[in-house]
Amino acid sequence: MNSIEVTHLTKQFKNVVAVNDISFQIKQGEIVGFLGPNGAGKTTTMHMLLGIITPTSGDIHILGKDFAKHRGEILSQMNFSSAYIQFMSQLTIWENLFVFAKLYHVQNPKKKIAELLDMMEISDMKNKLFSKLSSGQKTRVVLAKTLLNDPRILLLDEPTASLDPDIADKVRTILRHIHKERGMTILYTSHNMAEIEELCERVIFLHKGTIIHQGTPQELMKIIPHYAIEIVLENHSNAMETFKKSFNEKNIKELSPGHFVITTEHTQLTSALHVIMASGLTIKDIDIHKPDLEDVFIKFSREEKQS
């Protein structure tokens, strides 16, 4: 069963087409990354899925129902989080969550809030004003808010933006736990490609309001067939000439004296390593860099800018 089905979705603001005829499906329990440079249409699409923005055209079906006809019923089973959300600054954590619990008609809200504060490891600061919290603490309060109504679908818009690495890792750990425990569907935007690789089963890449690629992170990484072999040499006076005998000169880059990067097709990696090891050069260090999702992101962005 698909949790989300979007068909020919378009949103136009006067002369600007923010989302241009996109279609995609997200299966129940799937975590999907929604990627693209700023202005690609990610947030606009999320806002249409939340009913904040009305589509110019196209259809949205969520949990098997037409969103336009069953908006209230569907939204009661969804929630949204973003690093940029601000709650009422002069209310405490507990008071903010209690207000939302009432809005969501949560049964036994005090018990539910206590459970979520414990999950987010912020029970000891429940009486602290929201305005006094750090970015990481605020993010965990917002995540607690998203779980108050036991949603079947979460839309997360850059939930770890601007967080310190250790706090971002804690947030990702919480999200993995939530997903495993509850099997909820998650649509996730982030500019942290390592985070997307870690969390997401599939990726949808947007640019200028259009879906240009989609697939698993592993499938997308295969779009870039090149590996980079980074070498640091002891004796490097004739290294460039030696490498030119075996590799195309455009695939050899000397970063500093004795420090080279040789680019090769992934299918030729083994033979390239044999050539390097048999070159007679004294190797101090060698490393192999596989393409990652960030490389793919940069490639797609550059191609679209040039088109």
N, C-alpha and C positions, 0 to 999 in steps of 0.2 A: 504493500500500500504506500502511496505517495502522501507525505504530510503536506507538501506544497507543490502546486502545479501552476505555473505562470505561462500564459499563451499570448503571444503577440502584444506584449505590454509596452505601451508608449506613454511618455509624459513630455508635453511641450509647454514651456513658459514663454509666451509671446513668440519671439523669433528663435528661441533656443530650444533645441530638442535634447532634453537631459537624459531620457531613456528612449531608445529607438528600436521598437519592435523586437523585444527579447522574449525568448521562451526557454524555460528550464523546469526540471522536476527535482525534488529532494525527497528521498525515501524516508519512511518512518525510522527514527533512530540514527539517522546519518548526520555526521558533522561535515559541513561543506564550507570551504573557504570562498569568500567573495572578494576578489582581488582586482586591483586596477589603480592607476595614478589618481591623484586628487582631481575631482571633476569628472570621474569616469561614469558616475551614475549609481554608485553603490548605495549611498545613504538615501538618495531619492527613491530607489527601488525598495529599500527597507521601509521607508515612510509610507509607501503605497501598500506594502504588506500589512502595515499597522493601521491603515485607514486614516493616517494623518494627512496624506495627500491623495486626491482623487485622480486616477489615471485619465489620460486623454482618450485612450482606447486600449482594448485588450481585456483579458479575463484573468482573474485570480481565484483559484480553488484551494482552500486550506482544510485539511482533515476531511477531504471528500465533499466539501460544501462550497457553494458559490459565495465568495466573500461579500459581494455587494448585497446579497439577500440575507445573509446570516452573520452580519458583522459583529453584533453584540455577543452572540453565542461563541463565535470563533475567538474573539479577543479575550474572552474569559479563560481560554485555554492557552494563551500566549503571554509572553512578557519580553521586555526589552532592556538592554543595559548598554551604557556607553561610558567611557572614561570622562566624558565632558558633561555628564548629568550633574546638576547641583540640586541638593535638597534644601529644605528650609533651614537656614543657617543658625537661627536662634532657638531651634528645637534640638533636643538630644537625639542620639541614635535611636533609642527606644521610642521616643515620641514620634519621630519621622516614620519609623516602621509601623507603629500603631495606626497612624493616619492612613497609610497605604493599605494596611490590613482591613480597615473599615471600608475603604473604597472598593476593595476586592471582595468584600463580604466573606472574609475568612472566618471559619468556625474556630472557636477557642483561640483567638489571636494571641493571647499572652503566652500560651504553650508553644504555638508555632514560632513566635518571635524568639523565644528562649532557645528553641532547637536550632534555629538558623544562626543566631549569635554564637552559639557554641560551635557550629560547623565552621563558621568563618573566623573562629578564634578571636572574637572581639567582645565576649561576654563581660569582661572586666571593665570595659569602657562604655557600657550601655547608657550611662548617665552623662556622658561627655557631649558638649555641643558639637553639632556637625561642622560648624565654622572652625573649630579647633583641631580638626582631624588632619592627618597627613594624607597625601594623595593615595597611598596604598590602603589606608584605613577607609577612606571614602569609597574607593573601588569595592572593597569587601562589603560595605554597607549597601551599595547599589546592587551588588550581586545577591545579597540577602533579600532585598526588595523584589528582585526578579523571581525568587522562588516562593514567595508568600502564597501565591495562588496555585502552587503545584502545576506549573505549566507543562504542556506536552511539547511546546515549541519555544525555543529561545532565539531571539535575534540579538546578536552581540556586535556592537559597532566599536571597534578598537578598544576593547575593555582594559587592555594593559598599557595603553599609550602613556608615556611620560613616567612610568613606574620604574623604580630601581630594579635591577635584574633579579635580586633575591625575592622581592615582593611579587614581581611578574611571574616568577617560577611558582610561588605559593598560589597565586590566582589560577595558573594553569593546572596545578595539582588539584585544586578544588573543582575546577571544571571537569577534569577527567573523572573525578570521583562521582560528581553529579550525573554525568553522562552514563557511566557504568551502572550506577545504582538505579537510575530512573529510566534509562533508555530513551531520553528525550532527543528530539531533533534540534540541531543547532545550525544556524546560519551565522558565519563568523567573518568579520572584516578585520584586517590588520595590515600594517606595513612591515611587520616583522616576519620575514619569510621563514626563518627557522621555526617560529611559533606555528605557522601554518603547516609546515612539514610535520611537526610533532603532533598536532591535534587533528588535522583534517584528513578525511578519507578521500575527498574529491575537491577539486578546485574549479571555480568558474571565473574566467578572466574577462573583465570589461574594459573597454576604452572608448571614450566619446559616446557613451550610452549604448554601445553595441557589444554583444558577447563575441569575442574573437577566438577564444580557445576554452576548452573545458576537458577535464579528465582527472585521473589521480595525479598526485604530485610526481610519482615515479614516471608516469606516461609523459607528463609535460617536460620533465628533465631530460628525456630522451630526444627532445627537439634540438637540444644542443649536443652534437655528437663528439665534441672535442674535449680531451683531457689535457691538463697542463702539468708537465713534469718540471718541477723546480729543482735546480741543482746548484750547489755551492762547491767550487773546486779549489784544490790546494795549488796545483800548477795550472795556470790559465792563460799563459802567454799565447799559445796557439789554439786555444779552445774554439774560438769562432770559426777558424779555418777548418778545424777537424769536424765540427758539427755541420758545416756547409756541404761536406762531402756526402753526408747521409740524409740531411733534411733540407726542405725548401727554406731559403733564407727568410722569407716572410713569416715563417713559423718559429724563428729563433729570436729571442729578445734578451739582450744583456742589461740587466737592471743596474748592475755595478760590476766593477772588475771581479771576474770569477763567479758572478751570481747570474745564472741563466734561467730562462723559462722557455721550454720547448713545447709547442702545441702539436698534438697529434690526434687523429681520429681514434675513437675508443677501440675500434677493431684492430688498430695497428699498435696499441699500447705495448703489448708484449714484445713485439719485434723492435720497437723504439727503445725499450729498456735494455734489450740485448745489445743493440748498437752502442748505446751510451756506456754500458759496463765493459764492452770490448774495445772502447776507444783508446785505452791507455792513459786516460786522464785520471788523476787522483781525486776521488770524490770525498768531500768532507761531510756532505749532507745531501739527501735527496728526498723529495716529497712529491706525492701525486695528488692533484686537485681535481675531483670530479665536479661536473656542473651541478649546481644546486638550484633551488627554486628562485633565489635572488637573481641568479644569472638569467633565468628565463624571464623574470619580471623586467629586468633591464633590457633584454633583447626585444620583448614585445613592445615596451614603451618607446624604444628608439625607432623601431620599424614603423609604429603608428605616427610618430612625429615627422618621419621622413615621407610618409605617404600623403 
